[in-house]
Amino acid sequence: MDSMIEQLSEYASGLRYEALPREAVHECKRRLIDTLGCATGAFDARPVEIARDIAQRAVGNPPARILGTQEPTTPELAAFANGVAMRYLDFNDATFGKSAGHPSDIFAAVIAAADAARADGRTLITAATLAYEVFCNLAENVMRDQGWDHSVYGVIASAVGAAKVFGLKGEQMANAIALAVIPNMALEQTRTGELSMWKGCAAPNAARNGVFAAELAREGLTGPGEAVEGKWGLWRALGQFRWQPFGGRGVPFRITGTHIKYFPAVIHAQTPITVALELHGKVAADEIEAIAIDTYWVAERYADRRNALWRPATRETADHSIPYCVIAAFLDGGITEASFSNERIADPRIARLLERTTMREDPAYTKAHPDEWRCRIELAGRGGNKQVAEARHFKGHAKRPLSDEEIEKKFQGLARKVLPPGRIRGILRKAWALDELPDVGELLALFDYRLQPGDEVTE
């Protein structure tokens, strides 16, 4: 087995809940609440329905549940179905080093494994914090735009997290990592051009495959011995990299430094939306003659006006289009799930303003990224009315974090369409007390969107 896998396996096998500082435990709870809120808010989305229908065809031994219906399925299909719900709104947290991704996607795998194993809350926290370490470490080390999707990070992190829940150590942990790497190299074409439903399913598929890799390793299946450093291994695909020091022994755990989204849109749109909302109402929409967006290197993706990001036709493309999100924020005074409805996407006012929008890269902004996510927007209106606003960090950035109360409010806003107030309060109580739960099923059982006795009573 190669040294990279040995290093990771040794760290993963040895990590204990007792080694986690209070801050890491608390931040894990915050991200769990945030991710479960995203899953609840997307319950009725078509890709989520499809994933759920597929998962309902099988029952595991032991089973894991589908959130919302509580139906039993296999752990790997639960990871996929629940993961599609978590990911669909593009509202879960994000990280950026040399490349980007959504580390909270790993909760789909860790929760499914913990549900099947009847694990306690401390086990889930430890496994999730560990999986974050793996995902974020890869994002820190691997350069973007190499043709590989960030779900490659997710499958490795998910396998390690699930393996931790299952109690795998040493050679079994190493085999789980190898079995995650070799069969699961996903292509970046997932997020190129007009985006399909698969955009929100790629990371859940990685979670599914990560759980499956851990299950195979638990049963004794071996993986390729040099999955990272071998001639045709991961280094061949991603370039040679080394693990940076993992969390613990004075090194902060990476789960404390990811960004929790305030808007349901791609991470690169968060600061532009923040700036756009400062300008909302200062120039009437029908009087806007030009919109200039200055930002960092991401502007290069908009150089070709034929790019689908300039004329989004699907929800998946619209929530990845910075100009679309900026214009929707101008029009609506906010960005919500409704901002990406078919009706809003087809709004002729958006098409007209997209034609009047330009995006430019500011070299100083690029140099400052990712420490800063700077954006400047200039609105030119009729009669010489010019309005300008800018920001260095978006709301929800690790340097401009949401409060616990704002995390709860986000969860409540997403959950209220399928859960009654009393159940929402119960979920939040158990989530904040996760480290005291003897079985995470106590929390997951509350995600039953069918009415229960007393649910009809509201305050």
Secondary structure, DSSP 8 states (H G I E B T S, - for coil): --HHHHHHHHHHHH--GGGS-HHHHHHHHHHHHHHHHHHHHTTTSHHHHHHHHHHTT---SS-EE-TBT--EE-HHHHHHHHHHHHHHTS-S-BEESSSEE-GGGHHHHHHHHHHHHT--HHHHHHHHHHHHHHHHHHHHHS-S-SSB-THHHHHHHHHHHHHHHHT--HHHHHHHHHHHHTT---BGGGGSSS--GGGGTHHHHHHHHHHHHHHHHHTT----TTTTTSTTSHHHHH--------SBTTB--GGGG-B--SSSS-GGGHHHHHHHHHHTTTS-GGGEEEEEEEESGGGGGGSSTTSGGGS--SHHHHTT-HHHHHHHHHHHSS--GGGGSHHHHT-HHHHHHHHTEEEEE-HHHHHHTTT---EEEEEEEGGG-EEEEEESS-TTSTTS---HHHHHHHHHHHHTTTS-HHHHHHHHHHHHTGGG-S-THHHHTT-B-S--TTTT---
